[in-house]
Amino acid sequence: MSKQILVLPGDGIGPEIMAEAVKVLRLANDKYGLGFELSFDELGGAAYDKYGVPLADETLARARAADAILLGAVGGPKWDAIDPALRPERGLLKIRSQLGLFANLRPAILYPQLADASSLKPEVVAGLDILIVRELTGGIYFGQPRESKVLESGERMAYDTLPYSESEIRRIARVGFDMARVRGKKLCSVDKANVLASSQLWRAVVEEVAKDYPDVELSHMYVDNAAMQLVRAPKQFDVMVTDNMFGDILSDEASMLTGSIGMLPSASLDANNKGMYEPCHGSAPDIAGQGIANPLATILSVSMMLRYSLNQGAAADAIEQAVSKVLDQGLRTGDIHSVGTTKVGTAAMGDAVASALRSL
């Protein structure tokens, strides 16, 4: 029986970058005889426009039935004024939660061709290869109670709750240790244990899990220090594991070390490595429809999907080699363009990767 891939282009630049990712995926499918079948649906604002909700029940059912999901991006000012419960981002949070996609893998790899595009000096970031493992279905984004209200004094106030259970921490810690074991055998757990009770539990549980991984060197770092260290000496890190909110912030910070957030893919996995794959960047409504967005993060998300959920390592390697080959050719979208390189648009970059893949 063939593997089923559900494609959710989403909002903003989502449809543009997804078109290029699908182009590369279809080519890999044919070239390597993978036998995948693709279907398409909507998530986020596009789903709200079509179904009246940011994630329709039928879409969720199709996602459950699929072997992997490829997502573009969600959100935009078009939907800012609607009921907060129906905002595009609620659909994204719901699909992650309903599918149990608790482990978010965000690699921050600096391609040598882009050393000059990084916001840091080349000698600081050359050779950078970090993996951030982010807990994705717990913490403050899902915590209850949460409320926004008006006090008797007339002053507005709001609060959110940051809960973590021992089992939630233990399972994401194991993912971090497993990833570190096959990389550089160094794991840095990031928390705020000097202030937060949830972080104190986080640190205690991670220490307990560490006993099962004597070959992995564990260190702990407060999140504010980790943010500083990422720009001071980022190559000290191999794998970082942290909670939902801290991981959201740190992975976006790490993206700028690589030259552009437009280069960063991500995987969100369940306990059986079924996953949803998406670029780390958002829907970028300010450039939507202009054909200038960088599709490489989405194309590299295809590579991660082939590797982690579909067990097609050779095809994944080939896509990554094709991206590197295109960068060697000096082709750049605007976000990574510099003097001496050739600026191209979204479709031209996708065509170039497809051509490079075809030639391998």
C-alpha angles and dihedrals in degrees: 000000000000123000116254122222119191114207119204109182094183127182142330111004089356097102092046097051092039091056089060094044091051089049090057093041093052090049092050089047091056098037095052098031092238096159096216121161120212128209129179136219141147136267132178122004093353089055091049090053092049104034105016091244131073091238119025120211091239091052091051089050090052090049091052091051095047123092091221139359127220115202132189113194138297138216141039143168091275088079100036095106099050126100107295089232089062099045115128092248091061089064091054093049091047096052091049091050098042093049093045093239094166101151117070115189115198115178118198106199123166111216106218089232089063101048090114092052093062118101088231131067113280092240090057096051106026108125094014114168115163129161117203114200108200126189103233113183104046140046130059097337091064102023123127138241100048125155146163114206147151117249124223087259089061093249117133120232137172137186140190130196127230107205128169128175124211092247093052092052094044095054096048090044089056090053089052093049092045091052092046091049092062094041127039097327092240123119125183115194112205121206144132097243093152089068114013126069090208089056092049089057089044092056094045093051093045088053090053093050090049089069088071091054107052090157092062120080109226124203132172128218134179111243095242091054091045090055090052094045092052089066097033101049111350096169090070087079128078106164123004122193122193146143129284102270097036090048091050091055100039095047091053089049090050090052091069090057088065095053100259141014083232088078099056123097126186142199127209110197138188125213091280097047094255103144154179115229126204142149115266093235126087133242094282095208090183091071100028114132094017097099094231103105119119109248096186096095090055092045089050088049086060088055091051090049092053091048104043106029106021102038095230102134096159093056090045091052091049093054091050090049090050091053091050091049092053090050088050087056089060097244114150139170115225096269092061099028119126138165111298096026131098118247114221136172132245098273094043091053091049091048090050093052090047091050092049091049091049090054096052 
